[in-house]
Amino acid sequence: MNSNGKLPNVVCIGGGTGTFVVLRGLKNHPVKLSAIVSMSDSGGSNKRIRDEFGLLPTSDIRQCLVALSDENHGAGLLRKLFMYRFEKGEGISGMTFGNLFMAALTDILGSQQLAFRETGKVLRIHGTVIPVTLTKTNLTATYEDGSVSSEEHIIDEPIHDGSLKITSLSLEPQAPANEEALSAIRKADCIVLGPGDLFTSVLPNILVDGVKEAIGQAKSHAKIVYVMNLMTKYGQTLSFTASDHLKQLEKYLGPCITHVLINTTKLPELALSVYKKSGEFIVKDDLDDSSRYTTIREDMAGDEIIQKSSSDVLNRSLIRHDSDKVANVILSILTSGKSA
């Protein structure tokens, strides 16, 4: 607890499986959790949610709701149900039950925000899940050869030369922040960025108007933690070292990071051989102790190789951080009193 006896406010900013992993670990500890989630995803079932239903993308919201769900008293079954991906059925194959549930609930309630909140009640979540913006927007990347990709799923899984470096990132149209997200950031005792794809999960939140400034204001009293990815990402962070990730993050965020978490676990050779075929490798730790960050090197990776559904058309990470290990490190930062 804080010195005033209140639970510390922890805000996780990102989306996808990286944020899912962190939330699932932290929900078991005495903290007040908020997840702020990117709204620019346009791939897989999200494309159909956006194009056919005219809604904000729901997959990252769904993952965060599931991560925070109460897994006792039958909610563990609900968690599996909301993550279930249909593998049969023309027009439904590849869709998740959770995304369809929230689309139906939006139609019933007349509000997607209300649908998110009511879904949280159904899952009895331990925390709050907040869309970073309520504006429909697309992620746009400009590359070193001057070419432009204007949809998140093309940036994430490039149809162009994935060795090209991204030189700038923006939202079209520019999106104002959800005031609920800004309020959570300003009250935070700890803000966790990542893990997750740098250019398509983490930075899209920073690009939303007001988020960068709110994090800057929070730095005076909050720890700003970046959980370094385990692997580089073809099309985004090809050949990036740890310092390269931080340079890009702070290009958009400014010098706000106080702590950097780097995994030291030996990763499964089988998974590494698969990643290698895609030009993806372990992120090299090139940070030194003289940097302005407090760098924490710990055993934080899981030992399971993740299998995805056969109907899931998107590439997924094979290895991920371990929820409990990452949560324990973040909690140690909260209680240590250290600052960078």
N, C-alpha and C positions, 0 to 999 in steps of 0.2 A: 504493500500500500504506500501511497504518498505520505509525506510528513503530516498532512492534514487529515489522514485517516481514510481518504477516498481511494478507490481503485484507480490505478494509472490508466490514462487514455492511450491506447495504441491504435494507430491508423496505418493500414496496409494499402499501398497504392500500386495498382498494376492491373492484372487480368490473367486469365488462363490458368494453366496447371501450377505455375509458380506461386501465384497468390493463394490458390487452393491449398497447397502444401503448407504454407506459413500459417494460414488461418486455422487449419485443422489441428496444428500443434498448439497454437496459442489459446484456443477456446477452452482448453482443459486447465487453464491457470487463472488466478484472480486478477484479471485485467478487463477493462471496458474496451471492447473491440469494435472497430469500424473498418469496413472495406470500401475503398473508393475505386470504381471500376471503369475502365475505358469503354467508350461507346462508338468506336470507329471500326469495329470488326465487320468485315464484309464477305467472309469466306464460309464455305460449307453451308450448314443449315441457317446461319445468320443471314446469308444472302437471300434466302427464301423468306425469312422473317421480315427482312427489310423490303424486298421487292414485292412480295405477294400480299403481305399484311400491312405494309406501310408503317412498321414499328421500329423502335430502337432495337439494336441487336441484343439478344438475351443470353447467349451461351456463357459469357463470362459472369454475368449476374447469377445464372443458374449454378455455376460451379462454386461461386462464393457462398450462396445460400446453402448448398449441399455441404460445403466444408464446415459451416457453422452449425449444421443441424444437430439436434439432440439425437444421439445414436442409441439411446435407451428407450425402453417402453414402446418398442415397435417402430420408432422413427428410423432405425437402421434399415428397415425394409423400405420405408419411404425414400431414404437416401438412394438406395439402389434403383428404385422406380424412377426417380427424377433424373438419374444418369443413364437410364436405359435408352439404347439407340436401336431403332427399328431396322431390321435387316431384310425385311420382306415388305411387299406392298408397293405397287406403282404409285409414285407421288409422295409416299411416306418414308420409303427406305432412306436411311441416313439421318432422319430427324430424331431428336431425342424427345422422350415423353415430357420432360420438364419444360422444354421450349414450347411445345404444343399446349401444355397446361397453362402456361403464362399467357400465351396468345389468346386462348379461350377465355381466361379470367379477365383479360383486358377488355374483350368484347362485352363481357357480362357487366363489368364495373364501370366501363367507359373511361378508364384511366390506366395507363401502363404503370405509373408510379404506385397506384393503389394495388395493382396486381402483384408488383414486387413485394409490397408490404404484407399483403395477405398470404402470399406464398411463404414468406418468412414465418408467419404464424402457424401455418400448416406444418412446417418443418421444425417448429419450435427452436429457432436459431438462437445461438448465444452471441449476440452482437447485432450490428446493423450493416446492411449492404446498400451502398449509395452510388447511383450513376454519376459519373463525374460531370456530365452535362445532360440536358434534356433536349438538346438540339441535334437534329440529324446532320451528320457531317461525315466527310470522307478524308482519309489520310492520303497525303500526296508526298512522294519522295522524288527529289531531283538527284541524278547521278553524275559522276565525274565527267562523263561524255556528253552531258547536257540533256540526256533523255529523261523522261518523266513517267512515273507510275502513279496513277491517281486512285487506286483502290488498295485497301489494306491487305487483302488476300494475295494480290499480285506481288506486293512488297515482301510478304511473308514467304510465299512459295513462287519465286520469280520464274517467268517465262522468258526473261531476257538473260543476258550474261550475268550470272550471280556473283562473279568476281568484281564487278564494278562497285566502287565505293559510293555510299550515299553521302552527298555533300550538304543537303538541306532537307528539312522535314517540315510540313505544315498541314493545317486542317483547312479544308474547303467545303462549305464556308467556315470562317472562323467561328468558334463556338464559345459562348459565355458559360462560366462554371455554374453548376447547381449550387445554390447558396447553402444547402445542407452539407455539401462536400466541403466548402470553404470553412464553415463553422466547425466541422470536425477537425480539420487540419489545424486551425488556430488554437483549439483546445488541447491538442495532442501533447503528451509527454514523450512519445516516441513515434516517429514516422518511419515505416519500413517500405523501401522501394525494392522491387524485384523479390526473388529471381523471376526471370521471364525474358522473352525476346525484347531486346533493348529498343528497337525502332518500332515495334508493333504492339507491345504490351505496356512498357513503362513510359516511354516518351510521349505517346499520344495523350496521356493524362496531363503531362507538364505543359503541353501546347495549348490546353484549354485556358481561355482568358481568366486570370485571377489565381490560378493554382500556383504558379511560380512565386507570385508575391506572397500568398498565404504561407507557403513553406518557408520563405525568407523571414516572415514575421515570427513563425513558430521556432526558428532556430535559436532565438534568445533564451528559450526555456526547454526545448525539446531535443532529444537525440535524433539525428537523421541518419538512418542505417541503410546502407546499400548491400544487398545480398548478391554477391557476384555469381554469375552463371557458371555452371559446371563446364559447359562446352561452348565453342564458337558456333555461329549460325551462318550457313551458306546463304548469300544474298543480303545479309545484314552486317554481320561482324566477322567476316572471313579474315582469319589470321590476327584477330584482335587479341592483345594482351589485356591484363587487368587494368593497366593504366589507360589503354585505349578506350575501354568501356567508360571509365570515369571521365576522360576528356570529353567524350561525346555527351555524357549525361550532364556534365556541368556547362557545356556549351549552351544548353537550353535552360538549365536550372540555376546556374550560377554556383559559386563556391559555398554550398550549403552542407555537403556531406560531412558527418562527424565520425562515423564508424563504417568500416568495410569488412564484410564477412567473407572469408575465403576457405573453401573446402580443402582438407588434406587427405581425405579418404582415397585409397586406391580404388579405381573404378574397374568394373568387369571388363576383361579383355575382349569378350565376345561383343559387348555393346560398342566398345571403342573401334573394333574392326568394321562394324556396320557404319558408324559415324564417319570413319575415314573414307569410305567409298563415296560419301557425299561432300568430302572436303571439309569436314568438321572435326575439331580437335579440342583437347582439354585447354581451357583458358590458362595461359601462362601467368604465373604470379611474378610480376616484375616490380611490385611495390616495395619500397624500403622503409625502414623505421624512421627516417627523417621527414617523411611526408606529413602533411598536416592532418591526415586521417589517423584514427586509432584503428590499426589493422588487426583483426582477430582471425587467427588461423586455427581451425578446429575440424575434427571429424564430423562432417555434416551431411554426407551423401547416404542415400539408401543403397541397399545391396540387391534390390529387385530389378529385373529387366521388365519394363512395362509392355504389356501386349494390348493392342487396340482392337476395337470392333472391326470386323471385315467390311462393314458398310460405312465406316468413317473414311471419307475421302481425303482428309487433311493429314499432313505429316505430324507426328507427335514425338515428344522426347522419349527416349528409351530408358534413360536413367534420370532420377530426380533427387532433390534434397530429401532428407528424412525429416518429417514434420516435427517430431519430438526433439531431435537434436538441434534443429534451427531455433525452435521455440525456447529451449533452455539457454542458448547463447544470447538471444534477444533479451530474455529475462535477466540474465547476468549483467547486461548493459544497463538495464533499467535500475537495477539495485546497486550498481557499482559506484555511481556518482562520478564516473569518469567523464571527461569532456575532451574533445580533440584539441 
